[in-house]
């Protein structure tokens, strides 16, 4: 659900527009409407501004996301509760990770990656440094779009734990006379 506000033009402004499955929203003076699926609110505002520029002198268009229903994103890797979640409002990567139980002690907060499908079908990687955001050294401005996948990789502590676990298994094998793999 979005709202379109055209400054000083109340007859062209609309609020609480529910986006249909087709992704096309009807607006006054725009034949065929505007396709909004997969676009940010800023991109939609630019498209509407261009269309209204033919009818209104210097239109100031603002588009806001009122409610995001049934949009999914996923969080995988070293978080408390990985999985697929519903996004019901505009959210940042840090909010999504917080809703997933936060980054575990084995997770690397400086190399969180957002995988986002582009219009050509290719996944683009967006790296987010949560450590810098948490310390106030970087802005928290990476917002999710429907379908994003957040990947929290393991850190050095995780690799050390894995090596220690492997060492314990090999020691167990030597105790019971099992052949060693080396």
C-alpha positions as CSV (number, residue, x, y, z in Angstrom):
1,X,0.0,0.0,0.0
2,X,1.5,3.3,-1.1
3,X,0.5,7.0,-1.0
4,X,1.3,9.5,-3.7
5,X,1.4,13.2,-2.7
6,X,1.7,15.9,-5.3
7,X,2.5,19.1,-3.4
8,X,-0.3,21.8,-3.7
9,X,-2.3,19.5,-6.0
10,X,-4.7,17.6,-3.8
11,X,-6.8,16.3,-6.8
12,X,-3.8,14.4,-8.1
13,X,-2.7,13.1,-4.7
14,X,-3.9,9.7,-3.5
15,X,-3.5,7.9,-0.3
16,X,-3.8,4.2,0.7
17,X,-3.4,2.8,-2.8
18,X,-3.3,-1.0,-2.7
19,X,-1.0,-2.3,-5.3
20,X,-2.6,-5.1,-7.3
21,X,-0.8,-8.3,-8.3
22,X,-0.2,-6.8,-11.8
23,X,1.9,-4.1,-10.1
24,X,0.2,-1.3,-12.1
25,X,-1.3,1.7,-10.2
26,X,-3.9,4.0,-11.8
27,X,-3.4,7.7,-11.3
28,X,-5.2,10.8,-12.7
29,X,-3.8,12.0,-16.1
30,X,-1.6,9.0,-16.5
31,X,-3.0,6.7,-19.2
32,X,-2.2,3.1,-18.4
33,X,-1.1,3.9,-14.9
34,X,2.4,3.4,-13.4
35,X,4.1,0.0,-13.0
36,X,5.6,-0.1,-9.4
37,X,6.6,-3.7,-8.7
38,X,10.3,-4.1,-7.8
39,X,10.9,-0.3,-7.7
40,X,11.8,1.9,-4.7
41,X,9.5,4.7,-3.6
42,X,12.1,7.2,-5.0
43,X,12.0,5.5,-8.4
44,X,8.2,5.5,-8.5
45,X,8.2,9.2,-7.5
46,X,10.6,10.0,-10.4
47,X,8.4,8.2,-12.9
48,X,5.2,9.9,-11.7
49,X,7.1,13.3,-11.7
50,X,8.0,12.8,-15.4
51,X,4.5,11.8,-16.3
52,X,2.9,14.8,-14.4
53,X,5.5,17.2,-15.8
54,X,3.4,17.3,-19.0
55,X,0.4,18.6,-17.1
56,X,1.7,20.3,-14.0
57,X,4.4,23.0,-13.7
58,X,7.3,21.5,-11.7
59,X,5.4,18.8,-9.9
60,X,6.8,17.9,-6.4
61,X,5.8,14.2,-6.0
62,X,6.4,12.2,-2.9
63,X,5.6,8.5,-2.7
64,X,5.5,6.7,0.6
65,X,5.2,3.1,1.5
66,X,2.3,2.9,4.0
67,X,2.2,-0.9,4.4
68,X,4.1,-3.8,2.9
69,X,2.0,-7.0,3.2
70,X,3.0,-10.5,2.1
71,X,6.4,-9.4,1.0
72,X,9.1,-11.9,2.0
73,X,12.8,-11.7,2.8
74,X,15.1,-14.3,4.2
75,X,18.0,-14.3,6.7
76,X,20.5,-17.1,6.6
77,X,23.8,-17.8,8.2
78,X,25.0,-17.1,11.8
79,X,21.8,-15.5,13.3
80,X,19.7,-16.6,16.2
81,X,16.7,-17.6,14.1
82,X,17.4,-18.0,10.4
83,X,14.5,-18.3,8.0
84,X,12.0,-16.6,5.7
85,X,10.1,-13.7,7.2
86,X,7.2,-11.4,6.2
87,X,8.0,-7.7,5.8
88,X,5.0,-5.6,6.8
89,X,6.7,-2.2,6.8
90,X,9.8,-0.6,5.3
91,X,12.8,-2.0,7.2
92,X,16.6,-1.8,7.2
93,X,19.0,-4.7,7.2
94,X,19.8,-4.1,10.9
95,X,16.1,-4.3,11.8
96,X,15.7,-7.6,9.8
97,X,18.7,-9.1,11.6
98,X,17.3,-8.0,15.0
99,X,14.0,-9.7,14.2
100,X,16.0,-12.8,13.4
101,X,17.5,-13.0,16.8
102,X,20.7,-11.0,16.1
103,X,24.1,-12.0,14.9
104,X,25.6,-15.0,16.8
105,X,29.1,-14.8,18.3
106,X,30.2,-16.9,15.4
107,X,28.9,-14.4,12.8
108,X,30.9,-11.8,11.0
109,X,29.1,-8.4,11.5
110,X,31.4,-6.6,9.1
111,X,30.7,-8.7,6.0
112,X,26.9,-9.1,6.0
113,X,25.6,-9.5,2.4
114,X,22.2,-8.7,0.9
115,X,21.5,-10.6,-2.3
116,X,19.0,-8.7,-4.4
117,X,17.6,-9.9,-7.7
118,X,18.0,-7.3,-10.5
119,X,15.5,-6.8,-13.3
120,X,17.7,-9.0,-15.6
121,X,17.5,-11.9,-13.1
122,X,21.1,-11.6,-11.9
123,X,21.7,-11.5,-8.1
124,X,23.5,-8.4,-7.0
125,X,25.5,-8.3,-3.8
126,X,25.2,-5.4,-1.4
127,X,27.7,-5.5,1.5
128,X,26.6,-4.1,4.8
129,X,29.1,-3.4,7.7
130,X,26.9,-3.9,10.8
131,X,29.9,-3.3,13.1
132,X,30.3,0.2,11.7
133,X,26.5,0.8,11.9
134,X,26.4,-0.4,15.5
135,X,29.4,1.8,16.4
136,X,27.8,4.9,14.8
137,X,30.5,5.1,12.1
138,X,28.1,4.3,9.1
139,X,24.5,5.2,8.4
140,X,21.8,2.6,8.6
141,X,20.4,3.3,5.1
142,X,20.2,-0.1,3.4
143,X,16.5,-0.8,3.1
144,X,15.2,-4.2,2.1
145,X,13.1,-4.8,-1.0
146,X,10.8,-7.9,-1.3
147,X,12.7,-11.1,-2.1
148,X,16.1,-9.9,-0.5
149,X,18.3,-12.6,1.1
150,X,20.5,-11.5,3.9
151,X,23.6,-13.7,4.5
152,X,25.5,-13.5,7.7
153,X,28.8,-15.4,7.2
154,X,30.9,-17.1,9.9
155,X,33.9,-15.4,11.5
156,X,37.3,-16.6,12.7
157,X,35.8,-17.9,15.9
158,X,33.5,-20.2,13.9
159,X,36.5,-21.6,11.9
160,X,38.4,-22.2,15.1
161,X,35.5,-24.0,16.7
162,X,35.1,-26.2,13.5
163,X,38.9,-27.0,13.6
164,X,38.6,-27.9,17.3
165,X,35.7,-30.1,16.6
166,X,37.6,-31.9,13.9
167,X,40.6,-32.3,16.2
168,X,38.3,-33.9,18.8
169,X,36.9,-36.3,16.2
170,X,40.4,-37.3,15.1
171,X,41.5,-37.8,18.7
172,X,38.4,-40.0,19.4
173,X,39.3,-42.1,16.3
174,X,42.9,-42.6,17.6
175,X,41.7,-43.7,21.0
176,X,39.5,-46.4,19.5
177,X,42.1,-47.5,16.9
178,X,40.2,-46.1,13.9
179,X,42.4,-45.4,10.9
180,X,43.2,-41.7,10.6
181,X,42.4,-39.9,7.3
182,X,46.0,-38.6,6.9
